[in-house]
């Protein structure tokens, strides 16, 4: 079982992010992940002036100060960048990190962010259509032997090379963010390498939810001729270690049934169930970036239990 942490890059400073990255890199952790937002979510007007650091820049900086951690995003918003540019940035970052980068990308959801920076925020259908095209285009660039031509409804390439190409072989892994059953999981089956069940999505973190979503993914894999064993299974798990039943009740009310709050023995047992069900990696969230002691607590009480 691998473990990572989702480290926030808003309402804080680069120095606080760096402190966490260096701590994780020196410990038993496997990965570090950043969200991709230009305003602090979920979109409170009074907080729009607070810091929100650009996620690709932070990932590149992290690659230069770490040697062990995989680095990725949970997840990049497709509407913020042209996918050809994303492929170029990913290839460069894969080389900077010597093969430690995972490209996590989703269709994007934060409307106010688009309004603030003058980006179009199309309908859900169009965002899903754009996202599917983007994943196809990026995978083509990652796997092509030479320059790529692409003619989609929204994106085009004219003999576009990817140099430097992927450092990892056969290519930089693509994590398709989101668990929408009709479109997103089908896009994952077609073009992705990593599945992630997002515990922030208010669907809960129950085993029933996990099994249902992976069942849908497996059906899409069957439809498109993909072996589901090729897709690595991961969880983004907001985590709260507490003996306080009231705190757990508030946590479950906010994030859905089965979410991960309670005594460490309960959490270890629950995580063990996901491991036994085929989950390869869990990324913990809900830890304030500047709270080094909380990261150390999770490392000592949870991560160490799976050595």
C-alpha positions, 0 to 999 in steps of 0.5 A: 500500500502506498501513501501520499498527501494532498497539500493545499496551495491556497491560504498559505505560503510557498514556504509552508508548502515547502516545509511539508514537501521536505518532511514527506520526502524524508519519510515513508510517504510515496507521493505529494499532490496539489489542487489546481485553483486560482481562487481559494475554493469553494468560492467565498467572496470575502476570501478571493484576495487570499493566496492561491498559488499556481499549481504547475509552478508549485509542482515544478518547484517541488520536483527540484527540492525532493528526490523520492516523492511522486508529484501530481495534481488532484486535479488540473482543470482542463479549461485553464490550459491548452492540452498541447501546452499541458503535454509539453509542461508534463513532459518537462516536469517528468524530466525535471523530476526524473520520472516522478510526475503523474498527470492528473486532469479533470474537466474543471468545475469552479465557475467563479474562477473562470469568471475572475480570469476571463475564461469561458465556462461552457456547459457540462456537456461541452466541458466533458467533450473538451475533456475527452478530446484533451485526454485523447490528444495528450495520450497521443503526444505521450505515446507518439514516435514523432510529431502529432497531428490532431483534428478535434472539434475543440483542439488541433495540432499541426505536426506538434512534437513533444520534446522532451518527451516522457521520461517514464516508459512507456509514458507519464501516467494519466490520472483522469479526475472525477467519477461521473459514471456516463462520461468521466469514467468512460474517458478514463477507460479510453485514455487514462492510467489511474482511477481516483475516488475523490473523498471531497465529492460528498459521495462518501468514502464507503466500500460500497461507493468504491465498489460501485464506481469501479464496477462502472469503470470495468464495464466501460473498459469492457465496452472499449476493449481495455483491460481494467487491470491496466488502470491503477486504483487510488483514493483521495481520502480526507482523514481525521484522527479523533476520539471525539464523536461529535467531531466525527458526526460533523465530518460525516455530515460534511463529506458523506457516509463512510468518510474517514473520521474516528480513532486510529484503530478504526481508520487502520481497519478501514484502510486495510479493507480498501487495500484488500479490495485492490486500492494501490494508493491513498492520498490523505487530505484535510491536514492543514499545510502548516500543521507539521505535527498533524502530518507526523501524527498520520505518519506515525499512527496510520502510515507506519501501521502498513510498513 
